[in-house]
């Protein structure tokens, strides 16, 4: 799917729907790699999705779906970072996901889908903050004389 959508996007770069579909395909690809515990290709696919969605958000700042999709990609990048043991980076991605999802909810205040995604991002961030605090406490205890 990624190859076909890349070709379509190259042939008709003015078609934002092709770029959006390509970003979604990269996000799905990233999730598949995550499920297989292949973190490097997962990160690469998700970063490609992020790049495309940031471009779409720039060109269409009032489009709720682009902001929400980008928040989902950042959520997934947060999971990859966490699985790689980079909790601080994971938290940054989670915070960005929350901010984007809040923006999407502002654009579409009646969207239950945006509200549900925001709750998921916030739950993930709370869990990561807790893990980060525990890791910091462990590190402090180990370095104490």
C-alpha angles and dihedrals in degrees: 000000000000092000094048093046091047089055092048091048091051092049095048110021091166090066103093091185089065091051090048092049090049091052091050090049091052090049091052090047090051091051091051091052089048091053088054090047091242096141101172095057090039091056091046093051093045092048089053089052090048092052093051094045093048088054091050092048089051093051096039107029093166094055106109096195094058093052091046093047091049089051088053092051091050088049088055092046087052090055092049091050091049092049088051089054096252099127096163091054090045090056092051090053091047092051091050090049091052093050093049093046090050088052090050090050090050089054092047107023094173094053109118089186092059090046092051092048090049090054090050092050092048092049091051092049092050091050092048092047089053092049091047092050091050092049091049091050091050091049091049092049091050093051095046114108 
